């Protein structure tokens, strides 16, 4: 969550004061010998499970939960939705076809044919599953940039940046879809 959002939700007028409170909270979690930790990267803050307790969290997760790559694909879809399937495949790699299939089976997304691709949208089940509303999701993502770990393909290294001229017919047509 962004520091500005935390200040707004807590009705605190000073982001500096929010930073001070977060430092106190971090120290509090460290002193408790808790499995939780407050992580901060620049202006973004999140509550996370410490790495040394990750194995326990994995044991507690049932088989019905999604694996990490599928969850990351869902996060990209939620961030960009509505989004064309070929854009997700381009960002997440060919395994994203399997992720999309799983997400459709769980009724978290819908797809509809659009040209040579499919348009992917979130379903009401997504909002129920994550206990949020569509407007809240859009607001949460408004100030975020996708981390490279979500947008880079998990299967292949990221290709070099393309030149300003298309090098093949497939690249030329992808911008029009």
C-alpha positions in Angstrom: 0.0 0.0 0.0 1.3 3.5 -0.8 2.2 5.8 2.1 -0.3 8.4 0.8 -3.1 5.8 0.9 -2.2 4.8 4.4 -2.3 8.4 5.5 -5.6 9.0 3.8 -7.3 5.9 5.2 -6.0 6.6 8.7 -6.9 10.3 8.3 -3.4 11.4 9.1 -2.4 14.6 7.4 1.4 14.0 7.4 3.1 11.3 5.4 6.2 11.9 7.5 4.2 11.0 10.6 3.0 7.8 8.9 6.6 6.9 8.2 7.4 7.3 11.9 4.5 5.2 12.9 5.5 2.5 10.4 9.0 2.4 11.9 7.5 1.9 15.4 5.3 -0.9 14.0 8.3 -2.6 12.3 10.2 -2.5 15.6 7.1 -3.8 17.4 6.9 -6.8 15.1 10.7 -7.5 15.4 10.5 -7.5 19.2 7.5 -9.8 19.3 9.4 -12.5 17.5 6.5 -12.6 15.1 6.2 -14.5 11.8 5.0 -11.2 10.3 7.2 -8.3 9.2 6.5 -4.9 7.8 8.3 -4.4 4.5 8.8 -1.1 2.9 10.2 -0.3 -0.5 10.4 3.4 -1.1 6.8 4.7 -0.7 5.2 1.2 -0.7 4.5 -0.8 2.4 3.2 -4.3 3.0 2.7 -6.8 5.8 4.5 -10.0 4.9 5.4 -13.4 6.3 9.1 -13.7 7.2 11.1 -16.0 4.9 12.0 -18.3 7.7 8.3 -19.0 8.3 7.4 -19.4 4.6 7.5 -23.2 4.8 4.7 -23.1 7.5 2.6 -20.8 5.4 3.0 -23.2 2.4 1.9 -26.2 4.6 -1.2 -24.3 5.8 -2.2 -23.4 2.2 -4.7 -26.0 1.0 -4.4 -27.6 -2.5 -7.3 -25.5 -3.6 -5.2 -22.3 -3.3 -3.4 -21.1 -6.5 0.3 -21.5 -7.0 2.5 -18.4 -7.1 2.8 -18.1 -10.9 -1.0 -18.3 -11.4 -1.5 -15.7 -8.6 1.0 -13.4 -10.3 -0.8 -13.8 -13.6 -4.1 -13.0 -11.9 -2.5 -9.9 -10.4 -1.4 -8.7 -13.8 -4.9 -9.3 -15.2 -6.5 -7.4 -12.3 -4.0 -4.5 -12.8 -4.6 -4.2 -16.6 -8.2 -5.5 -17.0 -9.9 -5.5 -19.3 -6.9 -6.9 -21.1 -6.3 -9.0 -24.2 -5.0 -12.5 -23.7 -2.0 -12.0 -26.0 -0.8 -9.1 -23.8 -0.8 -11.4 -20.8 1.0 -14.1 -22.7 3.6 -11.6 -23.9 4.2 -10.4 -20.3 4.0 -13.7 -18.4 5.1 -16.3 -21.0 3.3 -19.4 -22.5 2.6 -20.9 -19.1 0.0 -18.1 -18.7 -2.3 -20.1 -21.0 -2.4 -22.7 -18.2 -2.9 -20.0 -15.6 -5.8 -18.4 -17.5 -7.4 -21.9 -17.8 -7.2 -22.4 -14.0 -8.5 -18.9 -13.4 -11.5 -19.5 -15.7 -12.2 -22.8 -14.0 -12.3 -21.0 -10.7 -14.6 -18.4 -12.2 -12.2 -15.6 -11.3 -12.0 -14.3 -14.9 -14.1 -14.5 -18.1 -12.8 -14.4 -21.6 -14.6 -13.4 -24.8 -13.3 -13.6 -28.4 -12.0 -10.3 -29.6 -10.3 -10.4 -33.0 -7.6 -13.0 -33.0 -7.2 -12.8 -29.2 -9.5 -13.0 -26.2 -10.6 -10.2 -23.9 -10.1 -11.1 -20.3 -12.2 -9.5 -17.5 -12.5 -10.1 -13.8 -15.8 -11.7 -12.5 -17.9 -10.9 -9.5 -16.4 -14.1 -8.0 -12.9 -12.4 -8.1 -14.2 -9.5 -6.0 -16.0 -11.9 -3.5 -12.9 -14.2 -3.3 -10.6 -11.2 -2.4 -13.3 -9.4 -0.4 -13.1 -6.2 -2.3 -15.1 -4.1 -4.8 -14.2 -3.2 -8.4 -13.8 0.5 -7.5 -11.4 -0.4 -4.6 -9.2 -2.6 -7.0 -9.0 0.2 -9.5 -8.1 2.7 -6.8 -5.5 0.4 -5.3 -3.8 -0.1 -8.6 -4.0 3.6 -9.7 -0.6 4.6 -8.3 1.2 1.2 -8.7 3.7 0.2 -11.3 3.9 -3.5 -12.0 7.1 -5.0 -10.6 9.4 -6.7 -13.1 8.8 -10.0 -11.4 5.2 -9.9 -12.5 5.7 -8.7 -16.1 8.8 -10.6 -17.0 8.2 -14.1 -18.4 9.0 -16.8 -16.0 10.1 -19.3 -18.7 12.4 -17.2 -20.9 14.8 -14.3 -20.4 13.4 -10.9 -21.3 14.1 -10.1 -25.0 16.1 -7.0 -25.9 14.1 -3.8 -26.5 12.8 -3.8 -30.1 13.9 -1.1 -32.4 11.5 1.6 -33.6 10.9 -0.4 -36.8 9.1 -3.7 -36.7 11.3 -6.7 -37.6 8.5 -9.1 -38.5 4.9 -9.2 -39.6 3.8 -10.6 -36.2 5.2 -7.7 -34.3 3.6 -5.3 -36.8 0.1 -6.8 -36.3 0.4 -7.2 -32.6 0.1 -3.4 -32.0 -3.2 -3.3 -33.8 -4.9 -6.1 -31.8 
